[in-house]
Amino acid sequence: MNTTHAGARAGQSPLLARAMSTSRMLCAAVAALSAMSMLCMADPATAGSKPPIVLGTSGEFSGQAVAKENIDGAMAYFASVNKRGGVFGRNVELKVYDDGRDVRRTVTNTERLIAEDRAFALFGYRSTPSVEAALPILTRNQVPLIAPFSGAESIRSPANPLVFHLRASYRQEAAKLVHQLSTVGVRRVALLYQDDAFGKDAAAGFEEALKDAGLAPLVTATYDRKDLNVESAVRSIGQASSEAVLMACSPRACLDFIKAMRAEKHRCQFLTLSNVNSDEFAKGLGNDTRGVVVAQVMPSPWSHVIPLAREYRQALKDSGSGVPVSYASFEGFAAAKLVVTALRLAGPDPTRERFMAALESMRELDLGGLTVRFFGTDHRGSNFVELTFISQGGKYIR
């Protein structure tokens, strides 16, 4: 077991009394971050001569593309940092284990990352059930988790002091999607969700937003996470003559559902959460992109005016990895930049305590067009949500 933070207790704030003064000093440091970043760069010739800072993640990397794109984007940022000398001469190393959407493997992977790999922090776990499975382990070992790729309320409330979110919540995405429908006068709405922790959480958000708009779903359909079979959902929602379908489903299930509905000539709109936002999903729609709306928790990765987007595309180009530009890999890139920013603020010999103090000092951190805010025990990060459409060529447009 990694005992770096063994003196803390589950449920206790990650900052002990002596770290409070550190946090106040780090607040001032954030304001001067751009200057400080240059000082934190070591000579590239000596990079890697010190032990690496090990981060760890578990996810479904052998199946759907979104998790892989998330981590590809993060890897591109870490590679660019390491190429320039790392963080105070230490490379950032990300250990990646596949769990195949099996929470039992998530548990095994998480225990291995902490006990064997001595991960300094966990990073970017994807899928609500996977994050839920990891939470008791990281809490028991007092290991922080940074930027999980899930907006579920179940991993936000009650707040875990060891978890630092980057993305907005599914509830915020749901509210934005329902507002779009009410703005254009759509009232006949159906709801489709995956029958698991993720889907139920998102469905509750949709239902709450619909109620606030004076609406209720005409029909609600689910499917099983294990087989992703949406045939019965297509039948029940298809018979309801809905104008729009609100969707909380995996990328593959969403894709299959939309294509099956279009094959049966249903002309409704499809509005889905950001969890589908891979390059694979957009292109997989083929000629069935019309009326598909996707919520996004990152600004456009193709933007020429957002500095973070330009930095991201340059890093992908420099990596030579062939990773496609996508919202999913852009989110991973932004999450990696958040981690490195905190590591730089934590100093040459970071402890988990100083690292978390650095994160909690980020009252108004601009990553380059995406603002992140942490306020002590409020670790919600960004509130950014916007809606995108998908063009015939499989491109996301705003």
Secondary structure, DSSP 8 states (H G I E B T S, - for coil): ---TTTT--TTS-SS-TTHHHHHHHHHHHHHTHHHHHHHH---GGGTTSS--EEEEEEE--SS-HHHHHHHHHHHHHHHHHHHTTTBTTB-EEEEEEE-TT-HHHHHHHHHHHHHTS--SEEE--BSHHHHHHHHHHHHHHT--EE--B---GGGTSS--TTEE--S--HHHHHHHHHHHHHHTT---EEEEEESSHHHHHHHHHHHHHHHHTT---S-EEEE-TTT---HHHHHHHHTTT-SEEEEE--HHHHHHHHHHHHHTT---EEEE-GGG-SHHHHHHTTT--TTEEEEESS--TT-SS-HHHHHHHHHHHHHTS-----HHHHHHHHHHHHHHHHHHHH-SS--HHHHHHHHHT-SSEESSS-EEEEETTEEEE----EEEEE-TTS-EE-
